[in-house]
Amino acid sequence: MPGQPSSGDVKNNDNSYDLLFPTLPVSKTSDTIGTVPFKKRSKVKSSTVNEIIKIPAQDKNWDSNSQLEQNKRKKVYIKIGKEYNVGMEIFISKTMDLTLLISGNRVNVERAKQKIIACDQTQSKTTTTQFPKEHRNKLLGKQGLNLKSIEKRTGARIQIPCMKNSSDIIYITGTKDSTKKVVQELEEIIFKLKSKIEKEIPIDQRHHGAIIGVKGEKIRELQKIFNVQIIYPSPVEARNNLVKIRGLNDDVNKAFKSLAELAEVLDETNYVLDIPIFKQFHKLSAGKRAVFIKKIREETDTRIFLPRKGFNSDVIKVMGNKRKVLIAYDMIKEI
């Protein structure tokens, strides 16, 4: 065959050419597209190597059954062979798999091989996968940024049914590698979404402001640290102390533990005790009472709130560190 190196010229792991690439019976098992001869065949040295590559039919971006397509592909391979100065034999099997023998300088053979693979495996095709319609907004993201990010990373194009369409089918167009990457990313997203949970933790409404922080600065930091969403009840929801935590199971549990510890600290440092006003305390004049209250505040470092004048209440509120509030309580009892 023209351009075919002899067994004496070609070495590859001490195997002869015939053993590496036996002649295929064209009429029964394959169709030979053609061969690409070496440039300046007489100067081929013993350092020449053989490389056999196979490309499955489903990965090719041309119709193997079409004689026209075969001729076009032959021209492409001839051009690659000339570009890298390598010899090539190309065969199509009955299953339409592509088999090539590339012969020549090791470096040139490798370069030719990579170019052929890139050339034959860049077919743009469309595949489908399922994505739960209830999570469609999560996939899109704000202004479609999540979807655009996936397309940019993978190089594929993703089509999602319109919101009125109840179908779970998503269309992905791109190369084999790019569509595979998209499917993998979508599977990871679905797994994470299905793994999400919600937990409620009771936190005294008095502490909500301290945890949220100025303009929500602290709560945003907590959400970033634990990768969760923390939802506080609206201020108009009186006596609603339940705080919701949403996210992946492990993240939610970590955030729950952290918030519980924080709430415990806030309970300890912002303890509130309502003390009925004792009868003997009623007998104290306003001046004496003010002096006594001031003394308790200074000694216990607590905040003491007396009923406002004119209010029909007999309760004193003491706030501060729990241990010190209890000390203040004992001092008030001794009046």
C-alpha positions in Angstrom: 0.0 0.0 0.0 1.4 3.4 -0.9 3.0 5.2 2.1 3.0 2.0 4.3 6.2 1.6 6.3 7.8 -1.8 6.2 8.2 -4.0 9.2 11.9 -3.3 9.1 11.4 0.5 9.1 8.8 0.7 11.8 9.3 -0.2 15.5 6.8 0.0 18.3 7.5 -2.1 21.4 9.3 -4.7 19.3 6.1 -5.5 17.4 5.9 -5.7 13.6 3.6 -3.5 11.6 1.6 -6.5 10.6 1.0 -7.5 14.2 0.1 -4.0 15.3 -2.2 -3.2 12.4 -3.3 -6.4 10.6 -4.9 -6.0 7.2 -8.7 -5.7 7.5 -10.8 -7.6 5.0 -12.5 -4.6 3.4 -15.4 -6.4 1.8 -16.5 -8.0 5.0 -15.5 -5.9 8.0 -14.4 -2.5 6.9 -14.3 0.2 4.3 -10.9 1.8 3.7 -11.1 5.5 3.2 -7.5 5.8 2.2 -3.9 6.5 3.2 -1.8 9.5 3.5 1.8 9.0 2.3 4.9 10.3 4.1 6.7 13.3 2.8 10.1 12.3 1.5 9.5 8.6 2.3 13.1 7.6 1.8 14.3 9.7 4.8 12.0 8.0 7.4 14.2 6.9 10.2 14.0 3.9 12.6 12.7 6.3 15.3 9.4 6.3 13.6 6.5 5.1 15.8 3.0 3.8 15.1 -0.1 5.0 17.0 -3.5 3.5 16.7 -6.5 5.5 17.8 -10.2 4.6 17.7 -13.1 7.0 17.7 -16.5 5.5 18.4 -19.2 6.2 15.8 -21.3 8.2 18.2 -18.5 10.6 18.8 -17.9 11.5 15.2 -19.3 14.7 13.8 -19.7 13.3 10.3 -21.9 10.7 8.6 -19.8 7.6 8.0 -22.4 6.1 5.7 -22.1 9.0 3.3 -19.5 8.6 0.6 -19.4 12.3 0.2 -18.7 12.8 3.9 -16.0 10.1 3.8 -14.3 11.9 0.9 -14.5 15.2 2.8 -13.0 13.6 5.9 -10.3 12.0 3.9 -9.2 15.4 2.7 -9.1 16.6 6.3 -6.9 13.7 7.3 -4.6 14.2 4.3 -4.3 17.9 5.3 -3.4 16.9 8.9 -1.0 14.3 7.7 0.8 16.8 5.5 0.8 19.4 8.2 2.6 17.1 10.7 4.5 15.0 8.1 3.0 11.7 9.3 1.6 8.7 7.4 -2.0 7.6 8.1 -4.3 4.7 7.3 -8.0 5.2 8.0 -10.6 2.4 8.3 -14.3 2.4 9.1 -15.6 -0.7 10.7 -19.1 -2.3 10.3 -20.1 -0.5 13.5 -19.0 2.8 11.9 -16.2 3.2 14.5 -13.2 5.1 13.1 -9.7 3.4 13.4 -6.5 5.2 12.4 -2.9 4.2 12.2 -0.6 7.2 12.4 3.1 6.7 11.7 6.0 9.0 11.9 8.1 11.0 14.3 6.9 10.5 17.9 6.2 14.2 18.5 4.5 14.7 15.2 2.4 11.6 15.7 1.2 12.9 19.0 0.3 16.3 17.6 -1.5 14.8 14.7 -3.4 12.5 17.0 -4.6 15.3 19.3 -5.7 17.4 16.3 -7.7 14.4 14.8 -9.4 13.7 18.1 -10.3 17.4 18.6 -11.5 17.5 15.0 -13.7 14.4 15.3 -15.1 15.0 18.8 -16.3 18.6 18.6 -19.7 17.7 17.2 -22.4 20.1 18.5 -25.3 18.0 19.6 -28.3 18.4 21.8 -29.1 16.1 24.8 -31.8 16.2 27.4 -31.9 15.8 31.1 -34.5 16.2 33.8 -34.6 19.0 36.4 -37.5 19.4 38.8 -39.7 22.3 37.7 -40.2 23.4 41.3 -36.5 24.3 41.5 -36.3 26.0 38.2 -35.8 29.5 39.8 -32.9 28.2 41.7 -31.2 27.0 38.5 -31.9 30.3 36.8 -30.8 32.5 39.7 -31.3 36.2 39.9 -31.6 37.6 36.4 -30.5 34.2 35.1 -27.0 34.6 36.5 -26.7 31.0 37.7 -27.6 29.6 34.3 -25.2 32.0 32.5 -22.4 31.0 34.8 -22.9 27.3 34.1 -23.0 28.0 30.3 -19.8 30.1 30.6 -17.9 27.4 32.5 -19.0 24.5 30.3 -19.3 26.1 26.9 -22.7 24.5 26.4 -26.1 26.2 25.8 -29.0 25.4 28.1 -32.7 25.8 27.3 -35.2 25.7 30.1 -39.0 25.4 29.5 -40.9 28.6 30.1 -42.6 29.0 33.6 -46.0 28.0 32.1 -44.6 24.8 30.8 -44.9 22.0 33.4 -42.2 19.8 31.7 -39.1 18.8 33.7 -37.0 18.3 30.5 -34.0 20.6 29.9 -32.2 20.8 26.5 -28.4 21.1 26.5 -26.5 21.8 23.3 -22.8 21.5 22.9 -19.9 19.1 22.5 -19.9 15.7 24.2 -17.6 17.0 27.0 -19.5 20.2 27.5 -23.0 18.6 27.7 -21.6 15.9 30.0 -20.3 18.6 32.4 -23.7 20.4 32.4 -25.5 17.2 33.2 -23.1 16.6 36.1 -23.5 20.1 37.4 -27.3 19.8 37.2 -27.2 16.5 39.1 -25.1 18.1 41.9 -27.6 21.0 42.1 -30.6 18.6 42.3 -28.8 16.6 45.0 -28.1 19.7 47.1 -31.7 21.0 46.7 -33.2 17.7 47.8 -30.8 17.7 50.7 -32.0 21.0 52.0 -34.0 21.1 55.3 -35.5 23.8 57.5 -35.2 24.0 61.3 -36.8 26.4 63.8 -35.1 27.7 66.9 -36.8 29.7 69.6 -34.9 32.9 70.3 -36.4 35.6 72.6 -37.5 38.6 70.4 -35.5 40.9 72.7 -32.3 39.4 71.2 -33.3 39.5 67.5 -31.9 43.0 67.1 -28.5 42.0 68.6 -28.2 39.0 66.3 -29.3 40.8 63.2 -27.0 43.7 63.8 -27.1 47.2 62.2 -28.7 47.0 58.8 -28.5 43.2 59.0 -24.7 43.2 59.0 -24.4 40.4 61.6 -27.0 38.1 60.2 -25.5 38.3 56.7 -22.2 37.3 58.2 -23.7 34.3 59.9 -25.5 33.3 56.7 -22.2 33.5 54.8 -20.2 31.5 57.4 -22.7 28.6 57.5 -24.0 28.9 53.9 -27.6 29.0 55.1 -30.6 31.3 55.0 -31.8 32.7 58.4 -35.3 34.1 58.5 -36.6 36.1 61.4 -40.3 36.8 62.1 -41.6 40.2 61.2 -41.5 42.7 64.1 -45.3 43.0 63.8 -45.6 39.3 64.7 -45.9 39.8 68.5 -44.4 37.1 70.7 -43.2 35.1 67.7 -39.7 34.0 68.8 -39.2 31.3 66.2 -36.3 31.8 63.8 -36.0 29.6 60.7 -32.8 28.2 59.3 -32.8 26.8 55.8 -30.0 25.0 53.9 -28.1 21.7 53.6 -28.6 19.4 56.5 -25.0 19.7 57.9 -24.9 23.5 57.4 -28.3 23.9 59.1 -27.3 21.9 62.1 -24.0 23.9 62.5 -25.9 27.2 62.2 -28.6 25.9 64.7 -25.9 25.1 67.3 -24.2 28.4 66.8 -27.4 30.4 67.2 -28.5 28.3 70.2 -25.1 29.2 71.9 -25.5 32.8 71.0 -29.0 32.9 72.4 -27.8 31.3 75.6 -25.2 34.0 76.0 -27.7 36.7 75.3 -30.1 35.2 77.8 -27.3 35.2 80.4 -26.1 38.7 79.8 -29.6 40.2 79.2 -31.6 38.4 81.9 -34.9 40.0 82.8 -36.6 39.5 86.2 -40.0 41.0 87.1 -40.2 41.7 90.8 -43.5 42.5 92.5 -43.1 45.7 94.6 -43.1 44.7 98.2 -45.4 46.5 100.7 -42.5 47.7 102.7 -41.0 49.3 99.6 -44.2 51.2 99.1 -43.7 53.0 102.4 -40.4 54.5 101.2 -40.5 58.1 100.2 -39.5 58.9 96.6 -36.2 60.4 97.7 -35.2 57.4 99.8 -36.3 55.0 97.1 -34.2 56.7 94.5 -31.1 56.5 96.7 -31.7 52.9 97.4 -32.2 52.0 93.8 -29.1 53.9 92.7 -27.1 51.9 95.3 -28.4 48.6 94.0 -27.6 49.6 90.4 -24.0 50.6 91.2 -23.3 47.5 93.3 -24.8 44.9 90.9 -24.3 46.7 87.6 -27.9 46.1 86.6 -30.6 48.2 85.1 -33.7 48.6 87.3 -36.9 50.0 86.0 -39.6 51.3 88.4 -43.2 51.7 87.3 -43.9 55.1 85.9 -45.7 57.6 87.9 -49.4 57.3 87.3 -49.1 53.7 85.9 -51.2 51.1 87.8 -48.4 48.6 88.1 -46.6 47.0 91.1 -43.7 45.4 89.2 -40.1 46.3 89.1 -38.0 45.1 86.2 -34.3 44.2 86.7 -32.1 43.6 83.7 -28.5 42.5 83.3 -26.2 39.5 83.9 -28.3 36.7 85.3 -26.2 36.2 88.4 -26.1 40.0 89.2 -29.9 40.3 88.6 -30.5 37.6 91.3 -28.2 39.5 93.7 -30.2 42.7 93.0 -33.4 40.7 93.7 -32.1 39.6 97.1 -31.2 43.2 97.9 -34.6 44.5 97.0 -36.2 41.8 99.2 -34.4 43.1 102.2 -36.0 46.5 102.0 
